[in-house]
Amino acid sequence: MKVLISGTSKGIGLALANHFLKNNHEVYGLDILPSSISNPNYHHYQVDISKKETLPDIRDINILINNAGVQNQNDIDVNLKGTINVTKKYAFQKEIKSVLFNASASARSGFEFAEYAASKGGVVAYMKNVAVELAKYQATVNSISLGGVLTDSNEPVINDKESWKKIMDVTPLKKWMSLDEVCDWVYFLTITNKSMSGQDILIDNGELNLNSTFVWPK
């Protein structure tokens, strides 16, 4: 399969690129930063996805994973408009098999920063539109809304005992996702899954949906 992943220089995107390469796929990466991957089946393009004129011409992509994103840095332009640019450029063609959007638990809760939450909420809404448009190709289109993930960018809270305790106090499963877990979910949704489409999957160790409190007099 020809797999295109945005945001492959670090974190989730880097892990995904390596995971698909390990499973013998040809991977194309888009990122504003250079790549550390050295593999003959990996092709890296250093571009700004918010500027659609910079996107390279890559034909017949089978799997598109919209992963690139920022926080408090032109969130709407990159997370939403940039994602739309990438999708329009590569997904709307007959060889497409699956499109996956990396949204956020913030798209459900509205928590975190205002423009970030709004941009990710827009990603989920756009995903549903794309699912309808690509159904004629029998392509699956979904999004994942992740809670906490163990990445370098989250180290300020992971390594701060007080902050970490506050997070774990409201996380029923008392953990965050590893990058390997994220890769397993993404691979299942884009390669194994052939029938589920138009869905946003919340994966947050129960933080949002399992925190209800039932009160009743004794």
C-alpha positions in Angstrom: 0.0 0.0 0.0 1.1 3.6 -0.6 0.6 5.4 2.7 0.8 9.1 3.2 1.2 10.5 6.7 1.4 14.1 7.7 3.5 15.2 10.6 6.1 12.5 10.5 9.1 14.3 12.1 8.4 13.2 15.7 5.8 11.8 18.1 2.8 9.9 16.8 3.6 10.6 13.1 7.1 9.3 13.4 5.9 6.2 15.2 3.2 5.6 12.6 5.7 6.0 9.7 8.0 3.4 11.3 5.1 1.0 12.0 3.8 1.0 8.4 7.4 0.6 7.1 7.9 -2.3 9.4 4.8 -3.9 7.8 6.2 -3.5 4.3 4.2 -0.5 3.1 5.6 2.4 1.1 5.4 5.5 3.2 5.3 9.2 2.2 5.8 11.8 4.9 4.8 15.5 5.0 6.3 17.7 7.7 7.6 21.3 8.1 10.7 19.7 9.7 13.2 17.2 8.3 13.0 13.5 9.0 15.2 11.1 10.9 13.9 8.1 9.0 16.4 6.2 6.8 14.6 3.6 4.8 14.4 3.1 1.0 10.6 2.8 1.3 10.2 6.2 3.0 9.9 9.4 1.0 10.0 12.7 3.0 8.7 16.1 1.8 9.5 19.2 3.9 6.4 21.3 3.4 3.9 23.5 5.3 0.5 21.9 4.9 -1.3 25.2 5.6 0.1 26.4 2.2 -1.6 24.1 -0.3 0.6 25.3 -3.2 3.7 23.6 -1.5 2.1 20.1 -1.4 4.0 17.7 -3.7 2.3 15.8 -6.5 2.0 12.2 -5.3 -0.3 9.9 -7.3 -2.5 7.0 -6.3 -2.3 7.2 -2.5 -4.1 4.2 -0.9 -4.0 5.2 2.8 -4.1 8.8 4.0 -3.4 9.6 7.7 -3.9 13.2 8.6 -1.8 13.5 11.7 0.0 16.8 11.6 -1.1 19.4 14.1 0.0 22.2 16.4 -1.2 23.8 19.6 -1.3 27.5 20.1 0.4 28.1 16.8 -2.1 29.0 14.1 -4.2 26.1 15.1 -7.1 26.8 12.7 -4.7 27.3 9.8 -2.7 24.1 10.4 -5.0 21.7 12.2 -8.1 22.4 10.1 -7.3 24.2 6.9 -4.0 22.3 6.5 -5.8 19.0 7.0 -8.4 20.0 4.4 -5.6 20.9 2.0 -3.9 17.5 2.3 -7.2 15.6 2.1 -8.3 17.4 -1.1 -4.9 16.9 -2.7 -4.6 13.2 -2.1 -7.8 11.5 -1.1 -10.3 12.2 -3.8 -9.2 9.6 -6.3 -10.2 6.0 -7.2 -7.2 4.3 -5.6 -8.0 5.6 -2.1 -8.8 2.8 0.4 -8.9 4.6 3.8 -8.5 8.1 5.3 -7.9 8.6 9.0 -7.9 11.9 10.9 -6.1 12.5 14.2 -8.6 14.6 16.1 -8.5 15.0 19.9 -10.5 14.2 23.0 -10.8 18.0 23.1 -13.0 17.9 20.1 -15.5 16.1 22.4 -15.0 17.9 25.6 -14.1 21.4 24.5 -11.3 21.4 27.1 -7.7 22.7 26.6 -7.1 25.8 24.5 -10.0 27.4 22.6 -8.6 27.5 19.1 -7.1 24.0 19.5 -10.4 22.5 20.6 -12.3 24.4 17.8 -9.8 23.2 15.2 -10.1 19.6 16.2 -13.9 19.8 16.4 -13.8 21.0 12.9 -11.6 18.1 11.9 -14.3 15.6 13.2 -17.0 17.5 11.3 -14.9 17.5 8.1 -14.2 13.8 8.5 -17.9 13.0 8.3 -18.2 15.1 5.1 -15.2 13.3 3.5 -16.7 9.9 4.5 -19.8 10.7 2.5 -17.9 11.9 -0.5 -15.5 8.9 -0.6 -18.1 6.3 -0.1 -18.4 5.9 -3.9 -14.8 4.4 -3.8 -15.7 2.1 -0.9 -13.1 3.9 1.2 -13.4 4.0 4.9 -13.0 7.4 6.6 -12.8 7.8 10.3 -11.1 9.9 13.1 -9.5 9.1 16.4 -9.9 11.4 19.4 -7.1 10.6 21.7 -6.7 11.5 25.3 -3.3 11.5 26.9 -0.4 9.9 24.9 3.1 9.2 26.2 5.1 11.5 23.9 8.0 13.8 24.3 5.7 16.8 23.9 3.7 15.8 26.9 6.8 15.4 29.2 6.1 18.7 31.1 3.0 17.0 32.8 4.3 13.4 32.7 7.4 14.3 34.6 5.7 16.7 37.1 4.4 14.6 40.0 1.7 17.0 41.1 0.3 17.5 37.5 0.5 13.7 36.8 -1.4 12.9 40.0 -4.2 15.4 39.1 -4.5 13.7 35.7 -4.5 10.2 37.1 -7.1 11.1 39.6 -9.6 11.7 36.8 -8.4 8.9 34.5 -10.2 5.6 35.5 -7.7 3.3 33.8 -4.8 5.1 35.6 -2.6 5.3 32.5 -2.0 7.1 29.2 -1.6 5.4 25.8 1.7 4.3 24.5 2.8 5.1 20.9 2.6 1.4 20.2 -1.1 1.4 21.2 -1.8 4.3 18.9 -0.1 2.5 16.0 -2.2 -0.6 16.6 -5.4 1.4 16.5 -4.4 3.3 13.4 -3.3 0.2 11.6 -6.6 -1.6 12.4 -8.7 1.3 11.3 -6.9 1.9 8.0 -5.8 -1.6 7.0 -8.0 -4.2 8.7 -11.3 -2.2 8.9 -13.3 -2.4 5.7 -16.8 -1.5 6.9 -16.8 1.2 9.6 -16.9 4.7 8.2 -17.9 8.2 9.4 -17.0 7.5 13.0 -15.0 9.3 15.6 -13.4 6.9 18.0 -12.7 8.3 21.5 -9.6 6.6 23.1 -8.8 8.2 26.4 -8.6 5.5 29.1 -12.1 6.4 30.3 -11.4 10.0 31.2 -14.3 11.7 29.5 -17.1 9.1 29.7 -16.4 7.2 32.9 -16.2 10.2 35.3 -19.9 10.6 36.1 -20.8 10.8 39.8 -24.1 9.3 41.0 -25.5 11.0 44.2 -28.4 9.6 46.2 -29.4 10.2 49.8 -28.7 7.3 52.2 
